[in-house]
Amino acid sequence: MVTHMKTTIDIADSLLAEAKALAAREGTTVRSLVEEGLRLAIARHHAGEPYRLPDASFGEGGLRADVSLESWDEIRDFIYGGRGG
């Protein structure tokens, strides 16, 4: 059994006018449109779009052939360029 709760929401006049017109054209109610919109919004949030790491690259080319990733000591020496570290 589906239960209903009465609530009040503030909607921009222009949006409500569009919703009323759409509901009339489709032979439905504004309430049905609001429920459909809420279901779509909730489903989108549950889908959890995967996080995309922003591109924070600096300069060009990415990895450098002259830097080995096999040794932390080599990486550190490259980063600090002989300035200690």
N, C-alpha and C positions, 0 to 999 in steps of 0.2 A: 504494500500500500504506500503510495506517495503522499507525503504530507506537504503542505504549503505554509510559508510564513509570509506575512505581510510586512513590507518594508517601504521606506521612502528613500528615493535617490534624487539628487539634483542632476539634471541633464540640460545641456545647452539647448536653447529654444530651437535653433536651426536643426540640430541633430534630432530632436524629438519630432519636429515637423517632417523631416525626411523619413523617420521611422514610421510615423503614422501613415504617410503616403505609401510607403512600401508595403506596410501591413494591409492597407486597403486594396492595393493592386494584387497582392498575393492571397487575399482572403484569409488572413491570419490576424493575430493580435500583436500589439507592441510587446506585451508580456512574453509571447512566444519568441519574438525577435531578441529580446533582452536575454532570455534563457539560452537561446542558441548561441548568442555572442559570448556569454559567460562560459558555456561548455567549450567553445572553441578556444577561448583564452586559457582555461584551465588545462585543456589537452595540450596546448602548445607549451605550457610551463612544465607539464609532466613529461613531455617528450625530451626535455633537457637537451637543447642544442649543444653539441660538443664545443668546448672552449677552444678558440683559436688564438694561439699565442701571437701577439702583434709582432710584426717584423721590426726588430730594433737593431738591424744591421748597421754597422758603421763602415763607411767606405765601400770598396768593391771586392768581389772575388771570394768572400767567405774564407774557408780554410786555406792555409798557406802551405805549399809543398815543402818549404824549407823549415817547417816546425813539426817536430815529431810529437805525437800525442802519447808516446809510449812511456815517457818518463816525466814525472812531475818536476824534477830538477831542471830538465831542458825547457819545459813550459815556463817555469818561474824565471829562469835566466833570460828567456826571450822577453817576457813581460817587463821585467825590471831593467833590461838592457844594460847589465853590468852595474847598476846603481844599488845593489844589495837588495835583500828582501827575504 
